[in-house]
Amino acid sequence: MHIPPGFTKLFPYIFVSDAPAYLDFLADGLGGEIIGVHRSPDDVVRNAHVRFGDTTIMVSEAVDGCEPSRGTLYLYVPDADAAMARAVAAGGVATMPVAEMPYGERQGGVTDPSGNIWWLSQRLSAGPY
């Protein structure tokens, strides 16, 4: 089995409305690195790759019978408060304020412009859960 560099065996693939704006949110609001965008001849985003550290996700425009997908994603960040502020400034909606959790993380929830929930989590200790 061959897996392309920068991909893992399992990763999210999100269908959205207005993929160009969503890619901007992922980059500006969540710090993702857009590493490739493939468009159809009519300029529709058919497949985009966005990297978050060691994880790549794919994004496509919800067309041709594909409805926008909704999911929940967990993103480790170095500073949960700063990450939440950045996500909200880029168009996300805070759904749970950043707070310290009993499992050793500082975490908050934000809903992105496409309706997906992102848990922005800062690990406070190096120990296991």
C-alpha positions in Angstrom: 0.0 0.0 0.0 1.3 3.4 -0.9 0.2 6.6 1.0 1.4 9.9 -0.4 3.8 12.0 1.7 2.1 14.2 4.2 -1.0 12.0 4.3 -2.1 9.5 6.9 -4.0 6.3 6.5 -7.3 8.0 7.5 -8.0 11.7 7.2 -11.0 14.0 6.9 -12.5 14.9 3.6 -15.0 17.8 3.9 -17.6 19.0 1.3 -18.6 22.6 1.7 -20.5 25.4 0.0 -18.1 28.2 -1.2 -14.9 26.2 -1.0 -12.6 29.2 -1.8 -14.0 31.1 1.2 -13.8 28.0 3.4 -10.1 27.5 2.4 -9.5 31.1 3.4 -11.0 30.3 6.8 -8.9 27.2 7.3 -5.7 29.2 6.5 -6.5 32.5 8.2 -8.7 31.2 11.0 -7.1 27.9 11.9 -3.6 28.2 10.6 -3.8 25.5 8.0 -1.4 25.5 5.1 -3.0 25.1 1.7 -0.7 22.8 -0.2 -2.8 22.2 -3.4 -6.0 23.2 -5.0 -7.4 21.3 -8.0 -10.2 23.0 -10.0 -12.4 21.9 -12.8 -12.4 23.9 -16.1 -15.3 26.0 -14.7 -13.1 27.0 -11.7 -15.0 24.9 -9.1 -12.7 23.5 -6.3 -12.9 19.8 -6.8 -10.1 18.8 -4.4 -7.9 20.9 -2.1 -5.3 19.7 0.4 -4.8 21.6 3.6 -2.1 20.7 6.1 -2.2 21.1 9.9 1.2 20.1 11.1 1.4 16.3 10.5 -2.2 16.0 9.3 -3.7 16.7 5.9 -7.4 17.2 5.2 -9.2 17.5 1.9 -11.9 20.0 0.9 -14.2 20.0 -2.1 -17.1 22.1 -3.3 -20.4 20.4 -2.5 -21.7 20.0 -6.1 -23.1 17.2 -8.3 -25.4 15.8 -5.7 -22.9 16.0 -2.8 -24.4 17.8 0.1 -22.1 19.9 2.5 -20.8 17.6 5.2 -20.9 18.3 8.9 -18.3 17.0 11.3 -16.4 17.6 14.4 -12.6 18.0 14.3 -10.1 18.2 17.1 -7.1 20.5 16.5 -4.2 20.7 18.9 -2.8 24.3 19.1 0.0 25.9 21.1 -2.4 28.6 22.6 -6.1 27.8 22.8 -7.1 31.4 23.6 -5.2 32.9 20.7 -6.5 30.1 18.4 -10.1 30.9 19.4 -9.6 34.6 18.8 -8.1 34.0 15.4 -10.9 31.6 14.4 -13.6 34.0 15.4 -11.9 36.9 13.7 -11.9 34.9 10.5 -15.6 34.2 10.6 -16.0 31.3 13.1 -18.6 31.3 15.8 -17.5 30.5 19.4 -19.7 27.6 20.6 -17.9 26.9 23.8 -15.6 29.4 25.6 -12.0 28.4 26.1 -11.6 26.8 29.6 -9.4 24.3 31.4 -10.7 20.8 31.1 -10.3 18.0 33.8 -8.3 15.9 31.3 -5.4 18.4 31.3 -6.2 20.6 28.3 -7.3 24.1 27.7 -10.0 23.9 25.1 -12.8 25.8 23.4 -15.2 25.1 20.5 -15.8 27.1 17.4 -18.2 26.4 14.5 -16.7 27.2 11.1 -18.7 28.9 8.3 -19.7 25.6 6.9 -21.2 24.3 10.2 -18.3 22.0 11.3 -17.3 22.1 14.9 -13.6 22.5 15.7 -12.3 21.8 19.2 -9.2 23.9 19.7 -7.2 22.2 22.3 -3.9 23.1 24.1 -2.3 20.3 26.0 -1.2 21.6 29.4 0.9 18.6 30.5 3.0 16.0 28.7 1.5 13.2 30.6 -1.2 10.7 29.4 -4.9 11.4 29.9 
